[in-house]
Amino acid sequence: MVLDQLRVPIVQAPMAGGPSTPALAAAVADAGGMGFIATAYASPERIRDGLDALRGRLFGVNLFVPRGEPAPRDVVAAYAQRIGADASAVKWDDGGYEERLSLALGAPAVSFTFGLPEPSVIARVHAAGSEAWITVSTPEEARRAAEAGADVLVCQGTEGGGHRGAWTDDVADYGLLSLLQLVRAEVGLPLVATGGIATREAVAAVLALGASAAAAGTAFMRCPEAGTPGFHRDALASDRPTALTRAFTGRTARGIVNEFMREHSAHAPDAFPEIGQLTGPIRRQGDPERFHLWAGQAHALALDLPAAEVVARLTP
Ligand SMILES: Cc1cc2nc3c(=O)[nH]c(=O)nc-3n(C[C@H](O)[C@H](O)[C@H](O)COP(=O)(O)O)c2cc1C
C-alpha cells in the first residue's frame, strides 16, 4: 500500500486550477509524504509533463467523476443573465474523463472526486497496478465506496477549501471530526483525512481518530512551489471568513467570501461544469472580488514557506 510507504503521514491534497503543480507534489514526496496531480481543467500535455516529473516518486492522480447529464438550459440562461455573462458557448461535457483516466492509470494512486466510479473503472485502476482512492463526504458514501472496492477512503470534512467532493450537491455537511468517527465505526479501510488541517496538532488529532494520513490543501497554497496567484496568496494570509458557494462553478465549494459570492451565492444553480464555463471569463480577469478564492476554514494558518518546511511543521 502507498500509505505504508510514506515516511511521514502527510499528503498534499489535489488542487486543480493552478495551485497544485508537479513541483509542489515532488517537494512533498521528497519530504517523505505524498503529492497529487489534479487533472481537472489541465491539458493532456500538462498532465503528461506532471507524470514525467513525478515518475519514481509516491504520488496520486486525481480525477473528477463526471455528472451524467446537462443542467436545464433555462436554468443556466437565467443565471447568465443575473451575472451578465454570455451563455451561448456553454455546453455540458465530461471533462475529458476517459483521456484523463487513461493517463492516470499506473500511477501509485488514482483518486476520484464527485462520484463513485463505475465498477469497470475501478477494475481498470487495479489491473494497471494502481490503488483506487475515493473521496467521501458522508458515512453513506463511505459504505458504498468500500463495497465498490475502494482501497483508501479520502474523508473530506466541510472545513476544506475548494469543491466539496460529495457525490451529489445536496448532501449533509459533515465536519471532519464527526465524519471520521462515523466512517471508522463502520468501515475498516485505510482512511485519509482532509479538511481544515493546518497544524501538527490537527494531524495528530486525525491520526488519533483512526486516519492513516492527513491530506492538506490550503496549508500548501502559499508555498513557493504552488501555482497560487499573488492576490489569492494575500487573501489566504488574512483572517477573512470563508463560506460554501456554487456561484463560481455550479458545484458547492468553499472560498473566502468576496463580492461575487455575496451577490450571487443565493441564486447559483446546481449546474457543473456549465456555470464554471460561464464564469470563466469573469474569473480570468483576476479581480480578487470576482475570483474563486478557494480556501479551507483554517487558511490564516497557511504559511509562505517551502513545501518541505510545511511538511516538517505538519508532522506530529
Ligand atoms: C484551490 C483548491 C483546489 C482544489 N481542487 C481539487 C481537485 O481538483 N480535486 C479534489 O479532489 N479536491 C480538490 N480540492 C480539495 C482538496 O483536495 C482538499 O480536500 C481540501 O483542500 C482539504 O481542505 P484544506 O484546504 O482545508 O486543507 C481543492 C482545494 C483547493 C483549496
Ligand as a Chemical Component Dictionary entry (heavy atoms), coordinates in Angstrom:
data_LIG
# 
_chem_comp.id                   LIG 
_chem_comp.type                 NON-POLYMER 
_chem_comp.pdbx_formal_charge   0 
_chem_comp.three_letter_code    LIG 
# 
loop_
_chem_comp_atom.comp_id 
_chem_comp_atom.atom_id 
_chem_comp_atom.alt_atom_id 
_chem_comp_atom.type_symbol 
_chem_comp_atom.charge 
_chem_comp_atom.model_Cartn_x 
_chem_comp_atom.model_Cartn_y 
_chem_comp_atom.model_Cartn_z 
_chem_comp_atom.pdbx_ordinal 
LIG C1  C1  C 0 -7.624  25.548 -4.691 1  
LIG C2  C2  C 0 -8.193  24.185 -4.417 2  
LIG C3  C3  C 0 -8.432  23.318 -5.466 3  
LIG C4  C4  C 0 -8.944  22.036 -5.225 4  
LIG N1  N1  N 0 -9.098  21.160 -6.274 5  
LIG C5  C5  C 0 -9.447  19.869 -6.017 6  
LIG C6  C6  C 0 -9.415  18.882 -7.043 7  
LIG O1  O1  O 0 -9.075  19.153 -8.188 8  
LIG N2  N2  N 0 -9.788  17.621 -6.723 9  
LIG C7  C7  C 0 -10.136 17.274 -5.452 10 
LIG O2  O2  O 0 -10.440 16.111 -5.209 11 
LIG N3  N3  N 0 -10.148 18.174 -4.451 12 
LIG C8  C8  C 0 -9.794  19.448 -4.707 13 
LIG N4  N4  N 0 -9.717  20.345 -3.680 14 
LIG C9  C9  C 0 -9.984  19.868 -2.298 15 
LIG C10 C10 C 0 -8.687  19.354 -1.688 16 
LIG O3  O3  O 0 -8.236  18.212 -2.348 17 
LIG C11 C11 C 0 -8.873  19.031 -0.196 18 
LIG O4  O4  O 0 -9.977  18.194 0.002  19 
LIG C12 C12 C 0 -9.031  20.305 0.622  20 
LIG O5  O5  O 0 -8.110  21.269 0.189  21 
LIG C13 C13 C 0 -8.815  19.994 2.093  22 
LIG O6  O6  O 0 -9.087  21.098 2.919  23 
LIG P1  P1  P 0 -7.997  22.237 3.271  24 
LIG O7  O7  O 0 -7.941  23.095 2.046  25 
LIG O8  O8  O 0 -8.608  22.936 4.429  26 
LIG O9  O9  O 0 -6.708  21.559 3.557  27 
LIG C14 C14 C 0 -9.240  21.634 -3.892 28 
LIG C15 C15 C 0 -8.988  22.518 -2.847 29 
LIG C16 C16 C 0 -8.461  23.772 -3.089 30 
LIG C17 C17 C 0 -8.177  24.677 -1.911 31 
# 
loop_
_chem_comp_bond.comp_id 
_chem_comp_bond.atom_id_1 
_chem_comp_bond.atom_id_2 
_chem_comp_bond.value_order 
_chem_comp_bond.pdbx_ordinal 
LIG C1  C2  SING 1  
LIG C2  C3  SING 2  
LIG C2  C16 DOUB 3  
LIG C3  C4  DOUB 4  
LIG C4  N1  SING 5  
LIG C4  C14 SING 6  
LIG N1  C5  DOUB 7  
LIG C5  C6  SING 8  
LIG C5  C8  SING 9  
LIG C6  O1  DOUB 10 
LIG C6  N2  SING 11 
LIG N2  C7  SING 12 
LIG C7  O2  DOUB 13 
LIG C7  N3  SING 14 
LIG N3  C8  DOUB 15 
LIG C8  N4  SING 16 
LIG N4  C9  SING 17 
LIG N4  C14 SING 18 
LIG C9  C10 SING 19 
LIG C10 O3  SING 20 
LIG C10 C11 SING 21 
LIG C11 O4  SING 22 
LIG C11 C12 SING 23 
LIG C12 O5  SING 24 
LIG C12 C13 SING 25 
LIG C13 O6  SING 26 
LIG O6  P1  SING 27 
LIG P1  O7  DOUB 28 
LIG P1  O8  SING 29 
LIG P1  O9  SING 30 
LIG C14 C15 DOUB 31 
LIG C15 C16 SING 32 
LIG C16 C17 SING 33 
# 
